[in-house]
Amino acid sequence: MRLRGKVAITTMAGIVAAGVPAQALAATMPSIDSGVAVDGPTIGDHHDVLGTWVPSDLLGDAFVVVTPGTDDDGVFPRNNGLVGDRQSKIVQYPQSFGPFIGGRSGHLVPFFAPRYDESRDIAVDRNLQIMEAFQNADRVVVFTGFSQGAEALGNAAEIAADRGLPGENTLVLLMSDPRSPWGIKSGLQDLPFSAPVMAFLGAESNGARDPGRTGDTKVVQVVVKGDPVAGWQWDSVRPVSSLLVNGAGSLVIHAGTGKYSYAHLENLDHEATYYSKNGNTTYEVYDTYHPFALLQYTIADAMGIEVSDATMREWDRQAERFYPTQDLTPETADPNAPMVRDIPQGRHRLLDDSGQWAAPDAGNARHRAPAHAAPDDSVEVSTVVSGDDSGEGETDAGSSDVAPVDTAPVDEAVPEDSADVADQAPVDAPADVPQDDEGSAPVDQ
């Protein structure tokens, strides 16, 4: 997997508002009970991901609803570019994968925590409650979820579409969805005996998501190559190497929050935008360094060793020689999620100045990814160097034969990094929002 340095002319978020004054909108937004969602903190220092694709004057006063991943706090740092200084709420659910991860279920021993499907289904129900409460909101409402939270949100969006719940200004943003067209739930279906193993672990083998199930609801899926949850890597003749690559990707790309992960899309190369043939889903594919290269970087960073861009490119090149990562394209996607490269006729993603949905302006590049193109084989690059990460500093002389570090298999169910979030005061609940069922409420924040 090599960073190609392409210019990304995209509208990943597709999130814009018609410029309604914030004070006029405040009274229209319902409060959600603390058992369902809590107010999210304001992020001060962040790279505005939404503003990268959509001009701030069109973005308006968007409201963000975050469904965290497994054992994740949901806002910092993975979603801080989506939330920023916008109003937000965090969906409360166990975030567990018993018997391995207790999450926020309240069980100190993970064995007693809800299994993956149980935890996910609680998040599905709570997203549906919030979608119903926000159905008539007079502003853009962004529902976003990561990993387990993305699967829950995507499932909820399918049910909501059947009920006619998503409002006109609703966007569903799925980050690292296990049911992506290239995801782990699609990949495991091709492996013998995977279904009974998944059932034993409490996770159904439900395959790739059918974009037609969400109808006209605007859905965006974001996938970073090398993340095994949304971009499963598998070579049937090299099963051990495949497991090693997926294990490293799970650790440093999916669960990691470093500079080359989902937490910092601004550092990655946007590689492609695809469109579902059915429904209204856009797929945004990003490229980062090979999982083995990132594992070496993570180790060096933990030791306080600075690594130049040139060294990263060399590590990436050698890792690709050892195990070429598979491209995420319409041809490699699950057949249940057919897609095309060109935006289908009549498909609209942005609001124009008149407040109507309009096609993106192909001549206005709003995101230019950094140039991380892999060097030619003839280029000599040193190993770990002293200098800044930009590669502009002087490098130490050294051998160019830098083999990827020897890694041990990593469990696929790796919890996302979590960070403490300041205690939030519960918000008032409207009378029509149901309370938690006894025994299912997660730990209070």
PyMOL commands that set and color helices and strands:
alter all, ss='L'
color gray80, all
select helices_A, chain A and resi 22-26+49-53+56-59+80-83+110-112+116-133+148-163+184-190+194-200+211-214+239-254+262-267+291-302+309-322
alter helices_A, ss='H'
color red, helices_A
select strands_A, chain A and resi 7-8+37-39+63-67+88-91+141-146+170-175+218-224+269-276+281-287+339-340+350-351+357-358+367-368
alter strands_A, ss='S'
color yellow, strands_A
deselect
rebuild
show_as cartoon
